[in-house]
Amino acid sequence: MTRFLAITRTEMLILRRNRWLLVATLIMVLFALALTFAGSAPTGTLGVDMLTVSVASMTTLSVYLAPLLALMISFDAIAGDVDRGSLSLLLSYPAGRGEILLGKFTAHLAALAFAMTVGFGTAGAVAAWFGGAGADSLFALGRLIVTSILLGAVFLALGYLLSALARGATAAAGLSAGLWLVFVVLYDLGLLGAVVMDKGGVFTQSVFPWVMVANPADAFRLWNVAATEGVAMASGMTGAAQALPVWAAPASLLVWPVLGFALARLAFRRVEP
Amino acid sequence: MTDKALTIETVCKDRGKTRVLSDISLTLEPGQRVALLGHNGAGKSTLIKSILGLTPIQAGTIRIGTAAPGSAQARRDTAYLPEAVSFHPALTGREQLALFAKLSGTNADVPALLDRVGLGDAMDRRIGAYSKGMRQRLGLAQVLLGQPKLALLDEPTSGLDPISRQDLYAIIDELAAQGTAVLIASHALTEVEARTDRIAIMRKGRMVADDTLANLSALAGLPIRLRVRARADADALAAELGGNRVNGASVELLCSPADKMQALRRIAGLGDAVADVEMTPPKLEDLYRHYAREALQ
């Protein structure tokens, strides 16, 4: 049991040493603050407090940033060690492949959680200080932080999967960029196109919401949007949310990390250093 | 069976359609030092990875003690030094070795080990700033963790300066003295000569020789080279002994190990005509070439 913790400790050390943690946290703080201030204009018209609007803006931000930051750490996790030639040595030790992967995952997730909590927390505190906050909006902020960490976990796991499948770290980086583009941008564009073509038919009515929630990035958006009336209003995204049962988005976002990790574990088994 | 540190029996491995290991058999007793020689691509590293269980084999058996390659027991008992080893550049030597100590479950004295391999002053510097030789030393330090039953060293001398090599051989002797069987894959031929108990030669995935240096020499029947320096007249000496004239003042002759003493007596019988005699037994390099060529035919 302590072996995976030893790997976790070392990975944390690496993230601190190579400034990843510092840079990721700074990026989160800066973007969250910028969005909070830029997005504070509609407060009056919607009749909600500033923190609610801020959470809505930050939800949109997190859809892009959480997967990106996660993939930025995870693409190197296996392919980098193969390139350096240190994986064969690591695997000659009693630690199993599952333990190695779990150790890295724990460290990377902790780093992501730190960056998310500090970034969104700072912006939330600033919004609450200037524009007021209620119990609802504080709860929404908490949910944003937790779901962002979950979304990060999904893309950490998918990053390991690509890192195990790719030949070399450079290829893994390329694949990760492609994965990010597909899940975060192209998937929604494709769905949008399908909905337009369908002109409100069966697909739009019953299939579309499920296809949408199958994408973890969209599930993340739906979960945050659907749960809070104010956030839904501020982001103007109520339609799809109402067509699905309440558990659909949380289920998707909770299943994906497990599924992704299992796939990464399977792919890692076949890696010959 | 069980008293062997490593047993390899008729192992075959295919990579695609090429057979990269064919019918390899090799055993190591505890405390034995065996050199595994061969050109690049002869299959040395592949064999080592098969022993580690990192790559599957298609036929034959490998046992570390009694454990299967890659099993928890085997990994506990085996130490490995990869070729041109590298570590994460952001970590210090001490941190990296501490991780390995944790993983192997030993309470090793990490600073003392780093001192032992000559990294005492550099242990708190980042590995990114280490030279190739220093990284190799760090790799060697992790081999010393715990008391492995088997140590697999893949090109351990690459990147090391001559003094470090002496240290390396001292460490190998130390390992052997504590009962660790050491398999050293190398193509630095002359170095391993005096330092190992046995020599195994691989060529194109086959084991073409596996014996002590003396036995290999005898088997190969390679000639001993005698160089006789004349005091005055090298031509006369050449005529007398029947060898080749070289560089004006010397005569070179080849004789089989069995005829060596007779040849020396003849030379001694020439009295004052001979100024000096130099005798060169076949080098490992000659042997290696001999066995490699034999396999080719």
Contacts between the chains, C-beta under 8 A, distances in Angstrom:
chain1	res1	chain2	res2	distance
A	2	B	102	7.0
A	3	B	102	6.8
A	3	B	103	5.6
A	3	B	105	7.7
A	6	B	99	5.7
A	6	B	102	3.7
A	6	B	103	6.0
A	7	B	99	7.3
A	7	B	103	7.7
A	9	B	99	7.8
A	10	B	88	8.0
A	10	B	91	6.9
A	10	B	95	6.8
A	10	B	96	8.0
A	10	B	99	4.7
A	13	B	90	7.6
A	13	B	91	6.6
A	13	B	95	6.3
A	14	B	88	5.8
A	14	B	90	4.9
A	14	B	91	6.5
A	17	B	90	4.0
A	17	B	91	7.2
A	17	B	126	7.8
A	18	B	90	4.8
A	84	B	86	4.4
A	84	B	87	7.2
A	84	B	88	7.2
A	85	B	82	5.6
A	85	B	83	7.6
A	85	B	84	6.4
A	85	B	85	6.4
A	85	B	86	5.0
A	86	B	82	7.9
A	86	B	85	7.3
A	86	B	86	5.7
A	86	B	87	5.5
A	86	B	88	6.9
A	88	B	49	7.0
A	88	B	52	7.3
A	88	B	54	5.8
A	88	B	80	7.4
A	88	B	82	5.3
A	89	B	80	6.1
A	89	B	81	7.9
A	89	B	82	5.2
A	89	B	85	6.4
A	89	B	139	7.5
A	89	B	142	7.5
A	90	B	103	7.8
A	91	B	52	7.5
A	91	B	54	6.0
A	92	B	52	5.1
A	92	B	54	7.5
A	92	B	75	6.2
A	92	B	78	6.3
A	92	B	79	7.7
A	92	B	80	4.1
A	93	B	75	6.2
A	93	B	100	6.6
A	93	B	103	4.2
A	93	B	104	5.8
A	94	B	72	5.7
A	94	B	75	4.7
A	94	B	76	5.3
A	94	B	103	6.4
A	94	B	104	6.4
A	94	B	105	6.6
A	95	B	103	4.9
A	96	B	72	7.9
A	272	B	49	7.8
A	272	B	54	6.4
A	272	B	55	5.2
A	273	B	49	7.9
A	273	B	54	5.9
